[in-house]
Each structure stands twice: as structure tokens, then as C-alpha cells.
Amino acid sequence: MSPLTEALARRAVERTVADRQAEYAQEMRRIVEATYGLIERTGSLDPSLRDILADTGLSTQAFYRLFRSKDELLLVLLDDGRRRLVDYLAGRMAAVDLPTDKIRVWIEGVLAQASTPRAAERTRPFLANEDRLSELFPVEQRESVDLLVDLLVQPLTDAGPPDAPPDASRRDAEAIYRLVFGLLHAHLIQRTRPTSDTVGHTVRFCMQGVGLTAAGPDVAGPAR
């Protein structure tokens, strides 16, 4: 086979692979959005695969070509939701200047996910399944959580004492993440909304816990 023939054959294969990859990505997006819609309509914490396929119009074979299990789909949705939240929080944090303000709007923005029906319905099932998904997909779950924790590290470093241990900001960020998401989890499962007093108290508690003083008030909106 001549070099030109080989090059043309390789290009044809690459084009076919790229087309197939785009097709699969589109199908995955359909499944993700259909599952979001199903959860919002039914309030189910664990939608059935049958209902998911009925909403997408895809076959069982097509589903398992894309996902190894329904848990893997839930992992994708959990990661997708976290990435949307990261973008939302990053935008809010970029709009303020003081490190303490950035920490405050992060906390307020996370808790805002329990404040509107659409955000709550999209978030509730994935926090409910988080422990099981963490056991099944520990690496992917850790990477997803790190996206949210990383947003806090630099503001905590900037606001903290200059002689703090190198890993202090990371440990503080992890502690704030666990406390705030624990509160969010409770509100979502109980289908309640955190009051402004609860949010303010949480901000002050977290700030005091890492040796800082909370900045002024701010009103947080839903990410989704």
C-alpha cells in the first residue's frame, strides 16, 4: 500500500471515529436531559431505566452502548450538575473582590440550590445517591468534588495568615464543603428551604471555624 493510500485510509478511519464519537455524545446528552426532565416531573430519587428509555426513545442496547449501568448514568448527571454549579459559583465569586466575600457567596450559592423548585428537583436525587456512587466510582467522584473544593482554596489562602501550613487552606475548604453540602443534603431530602437566618448563621459559623470574619450580606440565586 502506498503512503498516499495509507494516509487516505487513516484519514477515513479518523473521520469515521470522529463522526461516531459526535453521534454518541449527542445520544448521551439526550439521555442526560431526558433523565433531568423525568426527575423534575416525577420527583423520583431513582428513576427506572424503563422510564428513561421511554423518554429518550432509545433502545436498551443503545443505552448500554453508552453506559455500563444506570449508576454510571447517575454519576454522569451528578458530575454534570456539579460542573454547572461550579460555573455558577465561579461567576458569583468573580463579581466580588474580598477573599471573605468570595467564600461567603460560595456558601450562599450552594445553599441556594435548595431554594427554588427546579434547582432542588435536579439536585436532590444525586445527593441522595452520592454515597453509593462514591463507593462505585471513587476516583470520578473525588475529581467531581474537587472542582467545588478548589474554588475555595485560593480565597482561604488569601484571607488566612501568611504563616499558615501549606495544606491548611485545602483542609479548611474540605471542611466547609462537607458542612455546607451536608446542610444542603438535609434540606433537599426533607424538601425544605434554608431561611436567610440559617444561611447567615452557616456563613458566620464557617468563617469563625477557619478564623475569619464574615463580610456583608448578599442574596444568592439558583444555579439552574
N, C-alpha and C positions, 0 to 999 in steps of 0.2 A: 504494500500500500504506500502510495507516495505521500510525502509530507503535507502536500496540499489536501489530499483526500483525508488524511488523518485529522488535519486542522478543521476541515469542514464537518467531519463526523463528530469531533469533540464539541464543536460549537452547536451542532444539532442536539446532542445529548444535554448540554448545559441549558439550552433554550427549553427543552422538554422538562427538565428538572425544575427550572425556574417557573414555568407555567403551572406545573403540578403543585409546587410549593405555594404559589399565589392562590390556587384553587382551594387547597387545604386550609390556608389561613382564612379565606373567606367563609368556608364552611364552619370553621371553629368560631369565628366571630358571630355567625348566625346562631350557633348553639349557645354561646355565652349570652347574647342579647335575649334569646328566647327564654333562657333559664331565669334571667333577671325579671323578665316580664311575668313569667309563671309565678315566681316568688312574690312579686308585688300584688298580683291578682288574688292569690290563694292564701298568702301569709304562711305557707308551709316552710318549716325549718329543714325539710329533707324531701324535695320534690322527687317523684318517681321517674325512672328512666323512660317509662312508657309515656308519661305526660310530656316530658322534654322532647322526645322524638315526635310526638303528635304535633307539638307546636312548631317544630322546625321542618317537618315533612321529610326528614332524613330516615334512612333505614338503620336497623341495629348494626348491620355490617358497616355502614358508613360511619356510625358513631365510634365503633371500636377500631376503625382505621385511624381515628384521630386521638382517641383517649383509651388508655388501658382499663379504666374503670370510671364509675361515676364519682368516686372520691378524687380522682385526678381532675375531673371537670370542676369539682368544688374548689380544689386547690387553685386552679386557673382563675376562677371567679374571685376567690379570696385575694389572690395576688393582684388581679385587675382592680378590685376595689381599693386595695391599699395604694396602688400606684396613682389612682385618681385622687385619693386623699392626700398623698404626698404632693402632687401638683397644686392642689388647693391650698395646703398649708404653706408650701414654699412661696406661693403668691402672696398670701397674707403676711408672712414673715418678712418678705422683701419690701412691704409697704411701710414698715416701721424701722426705726433706726437703733434704738437702745437694745442691747442683748436681753435685758429683762423683759422688754416688750415682746421680743421675738418668742421667748419662752412662754409668755402669757398667751399670746394669740395661738400658739401651737396647742396649748391645753384647751382653750376655748373652742378652737376649731374642731378638735377631736370630739369633745362633748356635744358639739352642735349636731353630730350625726344622729343623736337620739332626739333631736328637737323638731324634726319635720317628718311626716309620714313616709315620704318617698325615700329619703336617706335612711330612715330606720328600717324600712322593709327590705332594702337592698343589703343592709349591713348585718341584720340580725342572724340570718341563717349561717353565715360564715364564721361569726364569733361563736355561735352555738356548736359548730363542728370543729373549732380550732384545735382542741386538744387531740382529737382523733387524727386530724390531718398532720399535726406536729409529729405524732408517732410514726405515721406512714411515710411522710416526706420531710424529715428533719432538716436536710440541707436547704431545700427550696423554701421551707417555712422560715428558716433563720435568715436567709437572704431577703425575704419579703419584709420581715420585721425590721431588719437593719436599715431599710430605706427610711422608715419613720424615725428610728432612733438617731440616725445620722444627722437629721435636721436639727436636733437639739445639741449636739456635741459642741459645735463652734460657739453658739451663744453662751453655753455654760462655761466654756473655756474663757471667752472674752469677759464674762461677768465675774468669774471666780478670782481668787488670789493668784498672783503670779508664781508663787512658790508651791502651788498645788501639785500632787503627784501626777505623772503623765497620764495615768488611766483614770483619774478622778472624774473628769467630765463624762467619759464613756459610762462609768458606773452610775453616776448621777442620772444620766439620760436614760439608762436602762430602768432605774428605779421609778422615774417619772412616767415612763412608758407603761410599766406594769400597773402602777397605781391608777393612772387615768384610764387606761383601757379596761382595767377591772371594773371601774365605776361605769364606764360606757356599756360594758357587757351586762352588768346588773340592770341598768335602765332598759336596755333593748329586750332582754329576756322578760322583764316584768312589764314591758310596754308602758313605761313611764318616761317623763321628760325631766331632765335636771333643771331645777329652778336657778334663777340668777344668783341667789344666795349660795346654793350648792356649788355652782361654778366658781364664784368668787372665793368661797372657802377652800376649794380644791387648789386654786391658783396660789392662795396665801400659804396653804399647807406645804405644797411642793416647793415654793420659794424658800420658806423657812427651813425646810428639810435639807436644802443644799446651801443654806447660809446666805440667802439673798432676800431682798425686799421687793415685793410685787409692785409693778408700775400701775398706771392709771387704768380705769375700766375701758372695755371695748366690747362691742356687740358682734358676736360671731354668727355667720350664716352657714347653711348646709353646704357640703361639698358637692352633693349630687342632686 
